[in-house]
């Protein structure tokens, strides 16, 4: 083997090593960003569900569980299901209302979302868990 050939092989190995580090670094950036986005989306959805539950309870039902409330929730659910899908079933709307009843102060929910986000961001398996 000539000296020039050896130099080319060494450069090829270095390039492969650099390519591998580049790919590894880019993969890490993608995973970290995915995890951060998932945390942000989850917090946003949590607040949305709280607001929906609170609004249904306050404005439509007036904090009462009257029989007509069941009909209103059923109608609302049908309308939302048509446009937004299964996440807005009657059962889920009732859970949103229950969520808002159990945590009546929006600030508590915001604090919980922030704390869960911080814990999730520190977890090494966050990205893997959020993808499944």
VMD Tcl script that draws the C-alpha trace (Angstrom):
set ca {
  {0.00 0.00 0.00}
  {1.35 3.42 -0.91}
  {1.55 6.35 1.48}
  {-1.15 8.29 -0.41}
  {-3.56 5.35 -0.19}
  {-3.06 5.14 3.57}
  {-3.72 8.89 3.91}
  {-6.98 8.54 1.91}
  {-8.14 5.66 4.12}
  {-7.38 7.69 7.26}
  {-9.29 10.68 5.88}
  {-12.19 8.40 4.96}
  {-12.26 6.98 8.48}
  {-12.19 10.49 9.95}
  {-14.98 11.58 7.67}
  {-17.05 8.57 8.71}
  {-16.35 9.38 12.36}
  {-17.31 13.03 11.79}
  {-20.43 11.96 9.87}
  {-21.37 9.66 12.73}
  {-20.95 12.48 15.27}
  {-22.93 14.80 13.03}
  {-25.77 12.30 12.73}
  {-25.69 11.63 16.46}
  {-25.79 15.35 17.27}
  {-28.64 15.99 14.84}
  {-30.59 13.04 16.22}
  {-30.13 14.44 19.74}
  {-31.35 17.87 18.62}
  {-34.41 16.32 16.98}
  {-35.24 14.21 20.04}
  {-34.80 17.13 22.44}
  {-36.99 19.36 20.31}
  {-39.65 16.68 19.96}
  {-39.70 16.25 23.73}
  {-39.98 20.01 24.29}
  {-42.79 20.29 21.75}
  {-44.65 17.36 23.34}
  {-44.41 19.00 26.76}
  {-45.69 22.30 25.37}
  {-48.55 20.62 23.49}
  {-49.55 18.57 26.54}
  {-49.61 21.68 28.73}
  {-51.66 23.54 26.12}
  {-54.17 20.70 25.80}
  {-54.43 20.39 29.58}
  {-55.27 24.08 29.85}
  {-57.74 23.80 26.94}
  {-59.54 20.89 28.61}
  {-59.68 22.78 31.90}
  {-61.12 25.87 30.18}
  {-63.70 23.79 28.30}
  {-64.78 22.03 31.49}
  {-64.94 25.24 33.46}
  {-66.90 27.04 30.75}
  {-69.44 24.25 30.33}
  {-69.91 24.10 34.08}
  {-70.16 27.87 34.57}
  {-72.02 29.08 31.51}
  {-74.18 26.23 30.37}
  {-74.95 24.34 33.54}
  {-74.57 27.18 36.03}
  {-72.75 24.83 38.42}
  {-75.84 22.61 38.60}
  {-76.33 19.11 37.29}
  {-79.87 19.47 36.01}
  {-81.37 16.94 33.62}
  {-81.30 19.45 30.77}
  {-77.54 19.67 31.27}
  {-77.20 16.10 30.03}
  {-78.97 17.03 26.82}
  {-76.81 20.11 26.34}
  {-73.63 18.09 26.84}
  {-74.85 15.41 24.42}
  {-75.65 18.03 21.78}
  {-72.37 19.87 22.32}
  {-70.47 16.61 22.10}
  {-72.12 15.66 18.79}
  {-71.24 19.05 17.32}
  {-67.63 18.89 18.49}
  {-67.18 15.24 17.47}
  {-68.18 16.08 13.90}
  {-65.55 18.77 13.67}
  {-62.76 17.74 16.08}
  {-63.03 13.98 16.58}
  {-63.36 11.51 19.40}
  {-61.57 13.58 22.03}
  {-64.81 15.46 22.59}
  {-67.16 12.60 23.45}
  {-69.74 13.12 26.20}
  {-67.57 11.09 28.53}
  {-64.55 13.30 27.81}
  {-66.55 16.51 28.19}
  {-67.72 15.26 31.60}
  {-64.11 14.51 32.52}
  {-63.16 18.05 31.52}
  {-65.91 19.36 33.76}
  {-64.75 17.13 36.59}
  {-61.18 18.34 36.10}
  {-62.32 21.97 36.38}
  {-64.39 21.13 39.46}
  {-61.55 19.30 41.24}
  {-59.12 22.12 40.37}
  {-61.32 25.25 40.41}
  {-58.37 27.66 40.41}
  {-56.74 28.07 37.00}
  {-53.46 29.04 38.64}
  {-53.21 25.61 40.26}
  {-53.59 23.93 36.87}
  {-50.98 26.23 35.33}
  {-48.57 25.44 38.16}
  {-49.13 21.71 37.75}
  {-48.54 21.96 33.99}
  {-45.31 23.86 34.58}
  {-44.06 21.34 37.15}
  {-44.92 18.33 34.99}
  {-43.14 20.02 32.08}
  {-39.99 20.51 34.13}
  {-40.00 16.90 35.31}
  {-40.66 15.63 31.77}
  {-37.87 17.77 30.35}
  {-35.35 16.23 32.74}
  {-36.35 12.64 32.03}
  {-33.97 10.85 29.63}
  {-36.84 8.77 28.26}
  {-39.19 11.68 27.60}
  {-38.73 11.68 23.83}
  {-39.07 7.92 23.59}
  {-42.20 7.88 25.77}
  {-43.87 10.74 23.90}
  {-43.36 9.03 20.52}
  {-45.14 5.83 21.50}
}
mol new
graphics top color blue
foreach p $ca { graphics top sphere $p radius 0.5 }
foreach p [lrange $ca 0 end-1] q [lrange $ca 1 end] { graphics top cylinder $p $q radius 0.2 }
display resetview
